[in-house]
Amino acid sequence: MGGGGTDRPEARKHLRGKRTGREVGGAGASALEPPICERTQTLSFLASSPVSVGDAVRVVRANPPAIVVGSGPVGFVADGQQAATITACLDDGYAFVGEIVKVDAQVGSAEATVVGLRSS
């Protein structure tokens, strides 16, 4: 040993845990970010009904998950990877709520920002 005792097993284990968080699933990432189901996400969808910026939304189980304003669906999650993640989180007991943040009436597309909350 030498050099200030940095050869101790505890020190090596501690240093291995010091990562930048850039690695997927790295120790740094898990320490700095909330679980994936609790992160804020922006969901793109084709609006099947008129929506406005600021409308409150929730996401419900469908295939793919549906964006709901009021009592009816206004679209479905467009990105397949996001849809799979949202579905897994819904199955794990999370509820997603948020609001419409962007609407392109010419194309009929919209975006909603949502956050997952553990439902009780």
BAVEX-172166 format. One record per atom (N, C-alpha, C): x, y, z. Coordinates in pm, whole numbers, plus 50000, padded with zeros to 5 digits. Layout:
# BAVEX-172166
XYZ
...
END
This chain:
# BAVEX-172166
500854988350000
500005000050000
500885012250000
500425022749975
501185035049973
500375045649904
500945057149894
500255067949822
498975072149890
498965072450022
497785077650090
496685067550111
496965054750090
495975044550119
494895043050013
495135047149891
494105046149787
493955032049734
494765022549782
494645008749737
493655000849821
493005007149915
492035000149997
490844996149912
490284984249935
489114979849857
487944989649866
487734995549985
486615004949999
486805017149909
488055021749899
488335033449816
488125030249669
488565018349625
488365014649484
486885013549452
486125007549544
484695006149521
484045019949512
484445029049599
483905042649600
484225049749469
485445048449421
485845055049297
485135049349177
484895036249176
484175030149063
482775035949052
482185039749163
480845045349161
480795059649112
481935066249101
481965080249056
482015080648904
480865081048843
480775081748697
480105094648659
480175097748533
479625110448486
478135110048466
477545098248459
476125097348432
475835096448284
476865096648201
476665095748057
476365081548013
476835071948090
476585058048057
475125054948087
474465047747999
473095044048024
473055035048147
472295039148244
472185031348365
473385032648457
474285041748427
475475043548510
475105048548648
476005046548741
475755050448879
475455065348890
476155073448813
475925087948818
474545091648768
474085084748665
472765087748609
471685084848711
471765073548778
470705070048872
470725079148994
471875084549029
471955093249145
471435107249114
471485111448988
471125125048953
469725126548896
469175116148839
467885117048772
466845108648844
465575113148838
464515104948897
464305092548811
463575082648862
463265070748781
462585074948651
462765067048548
462265070648415
460765073648417
460005066548497
458565068748502
458185082148567
459115088248640
458835100848709
459445112948639
460065110848524
460685121848451
459635129148367
459855142048347
459005149748258
459315145648115
458265143148037
458425138947898
457525147247809
458005149747688
457185156447587
456725145847488
455415144547475
454825134447388
454235141147264
454635136647147
454055141547021
452895132546982
451865138646924
450725130746877
449985138246768
449275130546685
448375136446587
447035138546655
446595150946656
445355154246727
444145149946646
443325141446705
442105136846639
440915145846673
441105154746769
440105164646809
440835177746833
440125188946825
440775201846850
441325202746992
442545207747004
443175210147135
443795223947132
444045229347251
444655242547264
445825241747361
446795250447340
447915251447434
447345254547572
447795247347671
447335249147808
446275239347851
445665231947757
444675221847795
445325211447886
444645208047994
445135197548085
444945184048017
445955175348030
445885161947970
446235151348074
445825139248043
446285127448114
446495116648009
447285106848043
447575095947951
446955083348008
446215076047922
445545063947967
446015051947885
445805040247942
446225027647880
445425025247753
446115023647642
445565019947512
446745014547433
446525010847310
447625005847229
447695013747100
448535024047091
449435029847191
448665038247293
449355042647401
448675050547504
447975062947445
446825066047501
446005077147452
446225089647535
446225101247466
446255114347530
444785118547546
444395121647668
442995124947698
442895139347748
441955146747691
441585160047739
440125159247777
439805162947898
438425161647946
438075146947959
437035142647888
436585128847900
436905120247779
437555126047678
437795118047557
439205118947504
439645108447435
440985108547376
441065118747262
442215125547254
442445135247147
443605130947059
444225119647091
445335114547012
446025103247083
447045097747017
447795086447070
449285089347061
450055084347158
451505086547160
452085081647027
452805090346957
453285087346822
454585079346821
455475081746915
456785075246917
456665061446982
457105051146910
456995037446959
457745034847089
458955040347101
459735038247223
459075045147342
458595057447321
457885064447429
456625056847467
455905051747367
454675044247393
454965032047480
456055024847449
456415012947528
456775016747671
457525027747687
457915032247820
456685036447901
455825044447840
454615049147908
453745037247947
453575027647857
452765015747886
453325008148006
454635006148008
455264999048120
455045006648251
455155019848245
454955028048366
453495027548411
452555028248317
451135027148352
450865013648417
451445003048361
451264989548418
451884988448557
452874996848585
453564996548714
452905005848817
451765011548783
451025019648879
451225034548871
451825039448763
452005053948748
450835059948672
450565072548698
449595080448623
450365092048561
450035095648439
450705106748371
449725118148350
450145130148394
449325142148379
450215153448328
449595163148263
450355174448212
449465183948135
450065190048031
449305199647952
449825200247809
448965205047720
449345207147582
450295219147577
451445217447511
452425228247504
452645233447363
452155226147262
452355230547124
451265224447036
450745232646946
449735227946852
450085233346714
450095224646615
450275228746475
448985225046403
448075234746395
446755232246338
446815228446191
447805233646118
447915230445975
448195215745952
449045210146034
449415196046020
448515187046104
447935192746209
447105184946300
447895177846408
449115182446431
449945176246533
449955184946659
450325178646770
450395185746896
451435179046984
451845186147089
452765180647188
452205183547326
452385173847414
451985175347553
453185172147641
453395179947743
454415177047841
453715170547960
454195158847998
453585151448108
454645146948207
454195143748327
455085138148430
454365126348493
455135116048524
454565104248586
454535105548737
453395101948793
453205102348939
452775088548984
453335084049094
452945070949148
451525072049201
450605064349143
449235064949193
449085055649312
448175059249402
448065051349525
446905041949522
END
